[in-house]
Amino acid sequence: MRFTPGTPGPAALYQLLGAAATLGLLWAAGVLGPAGMVLAMLSPLPAGYVQMRRGLASGLGVVFLVSGTLWLIDGPGGGLLYLLQFGLASLILPRFLLRGQPWDRAIGATALIGTLLSVSLLFAYAQYSDQATTEVVSGYIQGELAKVDEFYQQAELTPTQAEELKALTAGTADYLLAAYPALIMVANSALLLLVVILLARLSQGHYRIPGPPLYLWKAPEVLIWGVILGGFGVFFATGLAQQLSVNLLTLLLPVYFLQGMAVVAHFFQRRGTAPFLRVMGYMMLVIVNPLPAVVTGIGIFDLWLDFRNPKEKKT
């Protein structure tokens, strides 16, 4: 089933406002630095929204205006970086949604396309610079972790805390290097999920997001075998098999975290929890340790216990 946008209004106005909103988000994210990461993640939203309201041509107009402006300001690299990071996703995702693809499949397909493109460009850059792909990734990871170390050094840690941080950083670097393909996919998916949530909130009846609401969503049951195989591979395999297992778990555990969040959303929905309290609850479940692991466990065991439809005891 196809969903055709039919909202009246001048397309040029939508394009100009969408481009201005995108540039404003990118500017604010650059000014705020690491604290502006959320604003940067929102930058695909304006073009996606315009496409949902006005169609593909208008969405293309927004992306063209933004990339052209960044090209003029920062040179070709600025425009190209926007296209690769956000522009293409803001065009591809709405196309899947407007064609009636459920939101989870639309996110998965768009994230897969973005990941394949990112990995291909990374491989091409490594070949161009006469380096191994792992060397390029390792250099980037070490650079980012160095920024983290510099930040914590300014916090005047005790010698014990500094040693613990150093050990944690070393372990993190090894994991990031081993799992970077899956991490790219997960990061792309998280970005797109945020965009879909906001597109649904902004729809106001002008379009609809295909697929079940979050509180009814479930992951395909077959994925649990990937978690089981990945777990065995991480603990008992070595070499390439272990790296593949790490990537498999990195890819699938966030899926069950999302299913755990769906269970929580179901209880919020059933109890009629106020929207503000729901947002606070979701933020705590994402940020506060060890709640993310607990939510992931709920998502996994929901396959067998079915928390949203508990079986009634027969007497």
Phi, psi and omega in degrees: 000137181256146178244113186260121177293135182222031183282128178288162178130154182293124181297323182299324179294317177301317182294316180295316179294321178296317179294318179297318179296318180296313180296324177296319178295315180295320178296313181296321179296322178292323180291319184280343180071221180303328180292343180266014183301320180297320178296320177298322179294337180276353187296335174285347187296312183302313180295321177297318179295316179299320179293320177297326181276320191241353178102175187298318183300320180290320176298318176298322179299318179297312181297320179296316180296317181293311182296323178295318178296315179294327176298316180293324184278311187250001183089181183303326181298321180295314179294319181293320180298318177298316180301315184288319184282316190229325188298310182296319179298322181289346176262319186288314183303309179299329178297317177297317181295317180292338177271006174089010177287132176305150187300326181290320178290323178298318178296314181299315181294316180295317179296322179295316178299314179297320181293315179299321178294316181296315181294322179296316179293323177297317179296319180296319179295320179297319178294319181296321182270007178057046177232160170286149181301321180295329178293320179296313181296317181297319178297319179294316180297314180298323178295318179292319179292329176297323177296321178295316179299318180297321179296316182286332176296327177288344179276000177056062179285156174288161179304321180295314179296323179296320178294318178298319179295321179297317179295319179296320180296319179297316179295321179296319180299317179298317180293315181298323179292320181288326190251016188299326178298315180292324180295324176299316180297316180294317179297317177298318181294319179297318177300314183291325177297318177299318179296317180297317179301315181288325175299321178295320180292330184268358189297318178051034178082358181282336177203171175227154178266114181295150177112168183287154172296160186304319186292350177251358188284143174222146175285151174304133186298332183296339183295338182297331178292329175295320177297317181296312180295320178296320178297315177297319182295321180296320185273332189241343181269170177223166174063223184298320180299320178293320179296319177298322179294319177300316179295322180296315178293319179300326181281322190268328182299321174298332177297318180282336169297318178295322177294323175297320176296327177295322176297315178299317179299325178297316180291322174300316182295317183292326181270355180066039181295140181298144182306319181298316180292326177297313181299315178298319179296315179297318180297319178296319181293333180276323192263317192278121174287145358263029186301321177302321178293322178296316180296319178298318177298320177298318179298321180291312183286347175297337178299324183256324184270338179049068185302333184277344177223067182297144179285133179277139180287132178269135180248000000 
